[in-house]
Amino acid sequence: MNDAVEQIGGDGPILITCEHASQRMPPGWSWPEEDRWLIDTHWAYDLGARELAVSLAGALGAAAVLSRHSRLLIDPNRDETSPTLFLTEAEGRPVHLNTTHLCDAERRRRIERLLRPYHAELDACVRASAAPTLVAMHSFTPIYQGQVRTIEVGVLFDRDEDLARRVASALDARGLTVALNEPYSGLAGLIYSIDRHARAHSRQAVELEVRQDLATDPSFRATFVSWLEEIFG
């Protein structure tokens, strides 16, 4: 384990990732006082996603790779050239961590200490794994910029539409309100991390987005993980 990534061993039928698992500030970084309102919010990390990923890894005996820093420091689910690699605004307010506290040298430091080590570890884990499928676990806020989101689970894909449709259909059959490529689209590059490593190693990939009021509910998490165990096991 290092400042960038936590790795759980396993040889299950899938390999799990969680790019927004933590809101931790590793040694050498801290929350600017002006940004402390972002702590414990969906801007800082994906609430409930780590718990879902760890539980699913345990249920399937699967390997998992999880980030160990806030997405606001640097987003592991973005390419190095992405304009949202360092988020500069949240709810119309500046993110000082990435405005007044971000120079070219600091950009390089975060890329070299956090982003690249995360992807190097994930690449090594995928290479060592026989799992044919990568599953990224994320969560989304029920209300975003004033818009109420009624879906409960999004199944995101880029190349692997058949896999995504099978997963979505299985979850729909269990009574969930499910949508493909919602509330974000894998076709728009928003499953960058698993898509990158699935392509590199000839695997298939799907990302699950769980609404955060459900992802943070231990009872729902237990039920949802049992369903995913049946789907992927």
Buried (B, 14 or more C-beta within 10 A) or exposed (E): EEBBBBBBEBEBBBBBBBBBBBBBBBEEBEBBEBBEEBBEBBBBBBBBBBBBBBBBBBBBEBBBBBBBBBBBBBBBBBBEEEEEBBBBEBEEEEBBBBBEBBEEEBBEBBBEBBBBBBBEBBBEBBEEBEBBBBBBBBBBBBEEEEEEBEBBBBBBBBBBBEBBBBBBEBBBEBEBEBBBBBBBBBBEBBBBBBBBBBEEBEBBBBBBBBBBBBBBBEEBBEEBBBBBBEBBE
